[in-house]
Amino acid sequence: MLESADVVIIGTGVAGLYCALNLPEDKRIIIITKSSLEKSDSYLAQGGICVLKDEQDYDSFFQDTLRAGHYENNMDSVQQMIRKSPEVIHDLIRHGVEFEQRDGKVLYTKEGAHSTERILYHKDITGQEITKKLLEQVKKKRNVVLMEYTQMIDLICYKNCCFGVITRSKDGVVKRLDATYTVLATGGIGGLYEDSTNYSHLTGDSLALAIKHDVAIKNIDYIQIHPTTLYSVKPGRRFLISESVRGEGAYLLNEKRQRFVDELLPRDVLTRKIYQQMQYEHSQHVWLSLVHFESNRIINRFPNIYKRCLEDGIDITKECIPVTPAQHYFMGGIEVNLQSKTSMEHLYAVGETSCNGVHGANRLASNSLLESLVFAKEAALHITNTFHKTNHIPMNVALADYENFECMQRNNKELILREIERMKQSEQRNNIKIKCG
C-alpha cells in the first residue's frame, strides 16, 4: 500500500513545525526528518529572535538588515519579515514559548550590527525553547504523522510539478511517499564542511535535488562564517559562542589580552578581522573575555555556554574563551517568492534551505529564526488558499535505482560543491565581489 499525504514536510526545525501548525486540520500531514525529531539547527540557536518593538523601530530594523546584507536583500522580503514579526511572536507565546521577562515585561538584548535592542531571548537556548514548544504542539495534532530517521533521497516529479518524495529508512528501506504538496525544510549545508556549527547530517539534501531537477536556486555561494566558536582540536561540530555574548559586552582579545576590534561589527566584517589577527599572530584562535562580568550574571544569562565550556576545562567567569570562526549559516538556497513557492509547481521551500532574499549577502544576527517562521507561515497559508489535487501522478517509480545509497550521497555532495564553485567563478568573471559572511 502506498503512503500518501495532502502535505509532506521534510524537516523538524522551526520552519517545518510552524508550517504544519498553520495548515488546516482536515489535511493529512506527514513530517519526516533525517535524524531524531530534536536534531535540527533550530534547536541549537542560542541568541534570540528579532521583533519589531514598535513603529519607531521599523526604519532602523530595516536598515540594519540591509546594511548587514550589503544591500543585496530583497526589499519586499525584508519588509514582510519585519511587519509579520509581532504576529509570529504572539503565536509563539500562545504556543507556550517563554521569553525572558522582568516585572511582567519582556526583555530585549542587542547583538552585532543591530543599532538597538530588539532581540527576545530565553536564557542562551532560545532555539531550543521555541523548537521544543512547537514540537509539543505538533505532537498533539491528530492529522500529523511524525517519522524520525527517514531521509528524503529524491523528489517525485513530472512536467515541472512535484508529487511527493522518495524516502529511505535507517534500515535502508526505500519507499515512495505521494503528496499533493511538498515543503522542503531541511536546513543548511554545514555537514559538507569540516568545521561547522551545524549538525553533521545537514548536508543540503534539498539543494542537491533542486539542482538535479532544475528547480531555481539563488546565491548558493553566500555562506556565512560565524566569528566566534569554541576552539577545539577535537573533530566534530563546533560549539557556538553566541553573538549575544558580545552583545552583552564581552571583549575580543589578542594574544596579549588586548582588545583589537569592535565586537559588534557585522559577522562577515568581524570574521575577516579575526582571521587577520590570527594570521598576524600565527595563532589558531583569539580570545573572548567575560571576566569583567559578575559571575552570577554570566551563569544566569549564559548557563548553557558556561556549562559547555566547563566541560572543556574553561571557567568563563575567570578565564578567557579561545574562539575561532567556523561555517554557520547559508544565505543562499532554493529560490522562492514571498509565499515560499519554488519554480516547481506544488513544491515549497522554507527556512535555511530556501532563499527569499531577506538576508542578502550576509545575515543579520537573530534574523534566522524570525525569517524561518514568517515564511513558513506564508507557505502554509498559500497552500491552504490554493489547495487542489493534481492529475497525472507518476505511477512508475523505479525504487531499485536508489539502492546504491553511498554513491548517491557522494554525488549529491559533489553536485552542491561544484555548483557553489561554478557560481563563485561566474561572479569573478563578472567582477562581482564574492560575499562569504
Secondary structure as UniProt FT lines:
FT   STRAND          3..10
FT   HELIX           14..21
FT   TURN            25..26
FT   STRAND          29..32
FT   TURN            37..38
FT   HELIX           41..44
FT   STRAND          49..50
FT   HELIX           55..57
FT   HELIX           58..68
FT   TURN            69..71
FT   HELIX           75..94
FT   TURN            95..96
FT   STRAND          101..102
FT   TURN            103..104
FT   STRAND          105..106
FT   TURN            112..113
FT   STRAND          119..120
FT   TURN            123..124
FT   HELIX           126..139
FT   TURN            142..143
FT   STRAND          144..147
FT   STRAND          150..157
FT   STRAND          161..169
FT   TURN            170..171
FT   STRAND          174..184
FT   HELIX           190..192
FT   TURN            200..201
FT   HELIX           205..212
FT   TURN            213..214
FT   STRAND          217..218
FT   TURN            220..221
FT   STRAND          223..230
FT   HELIX           243..247
FT   TURN            248..249
FT   STRAND          251..253
FT   TURN            255..256
FT   TURN            263..264
FT   HELIX           267..281
FT   STRAND          286..289
FT   TURN            291..292
FT   HELIX           295..301
FT   HELIX           303..311
FT   TURN            312..313
FT   TURN            316..318
FT   STRAND          321..330
FT   STRAND          333..335
FT   TURN            338..339
FT   STRAND          347..349
FT   HELIX           351..353
FT   STRAND          354..355
FT   TURN            360..361
FT   TURN            365..366
FT   HELIX           368..386
FT   HELIX           399..402
FT   HELIX           405..429
FT   TURN            430..431
//
